[in-house]
């Protein structure tokens, strides 16, 4: 009897790299000409929430552009950021961002149903914030990985713990 092989589909990000990108963003804000004299801030709660605070909407948008470029340079997919609306708060403007880590239940259900539609001899199951895929044939598992990579899931997927 052949032993089952398996792998996990996850969406993880390195929060330390996000923190480093935010620190670089703060440094660039203090040095840029269009932010001279402006009291623009970027706050990160080290878990999932980033808050921009600036004098006008343009500056909030510029902070977002700076942060996105710093994240890309550090190898972090910017799809992990869920941007809220730019809101006026008195004479200032604020925007909240959520750093999405893990696969939501709804997205995990979509992934499982997508894998079932492939009609391969594999089983998939939701486990907390990841999806485990197992099967007897390693080629089927490789085909599942390639098919998931080709599809846009609106979040970055990684494939870990490949066991045979």
N, C-alpha and C positions, 0 to 999 in steps of 0.2 A: 504494500500500500504506500503510495507516494505521500510525502509529508507536505502540508500546506505551506505556501509562502505567503508573506503579507507585507504591507507597508502602510504608513499613515499619511493622510493628506492633512496638512496643517497650514495655518496662516500666522506666522510668528514674526515679530520685529524685535530688533535689538534696541531696547529703551535707552541704553547708554549712548548708542550712536545718535538717537533722536535728541538726547540731552546735549551731546556735543554739537550737533547742528544748530540747536537753539542758542547755545553759548556763542557760536560763531556769528549767528544772526544778530545777537545783541551787540557784539563787538562791531560788526559792520554798520549797524544803525548809528553808533556813536561817531563813526568816521565819515559817513556819507554827507555830502553837501546838502542834499534836499532834506535832511533831518537835523541840520544845525539849529539849535535853539528849541527844537521840538522835544516835548517830553513823551517820546514813544517808548512803550514797554512791551516786553514779551515775557509771559509767565508760564511755567510748566510745573504741574503738580507731581511729576515723576511717575505718574501712572497712566493717565489717558487724556487729560485735559490741558490744552494750550490756549492761552488768552492773549490777544493782541489788543493794545490800547494806544490810540494816537489822536492827534488833533483833527484830522480830516480823513475822509474815505480813501483819498489817494494814498495817504501814508499807510493805512491799513492794508491796502492792496499791494503796496510796495514791500511791506514786511512779509506778506504771504509769498511774493515772488522770490524774495531773498531766502526765506526758509525752504521753499521747494528746491531751489538750486543747491542749497547746502545739503539737503537730504539726498538728492540725486548723486551728488559727489561722494557721499558716504555709502552709496549702494542701497539706499532704502527706497522702496517703491512709494511714490507719492499717493497712490490709491489708498494707502492706509489712513490718510487724513480725510475726515468728514467735516467739511466746513459749514459753519452756521452762517446766518445772515449778519451783515454789518449793521449794527444797531447804534443809534445815537444815545449817548448817556450824558445828558446835560450839554456842555459845549465840546464834548469829546466823542469819539467813536470807538466801538469795541466789537471784536469778533471772537467767537469761541470756536475752537477746533477740537474734534475728538479723534484720538489715535486709536484706530480699530485694530485690536489684536485678537486672534482666534477666529473661528468660523461660527457665525450665528446659527441658531437652530434652523431657521428658514433656508439659509444658504446651504447648510449641510443636507437638508432634505432635497434641495435641488440637485446637489452633487450626487447623492445616492440614486435619485430617479434617473439622472443622466447616465450613470454607470449601468443601471438596469437596462436602459434603452440600447446600450451597446451590444446586448445579447451575447456576452462572453460568459464563460464559466467561472465567474468570480462572485464573491459575496461582499457586500459593503454594509457597514453599520456605523451609526453615530455614537461617538464616545466623547462626552463633554464638548470640548471645542475643537475636535478633530474627527476625521472619518477614517476608519480602518477598512482596508480592502484586502481580502485574502482569496487565495485560489490555489489549485494544484499546479497549474501551468504558469511558469514564470513569463512566458511570451505573452500570455493574456494580461498579466499584470503590467508588463511593459507597454502594451497597447493601451491600457487604461491610462497610464501616466502620460503617454504621448497625446492621447485624445483630450485629456484634461488640460494639458499645456496649450493646446491649439484653441481652446475655447476661452473667451473672455468672461471671467467670473467677477469682475469689478473689485477684486482683491487679490493680492499676491498669494500664490499657493506654493508650498514647498512639500517635497516628498521625502519622508524620513523613515528610519527604522525598517529598511528593506531587509526582511529575514527570509531565509529559505531553509 
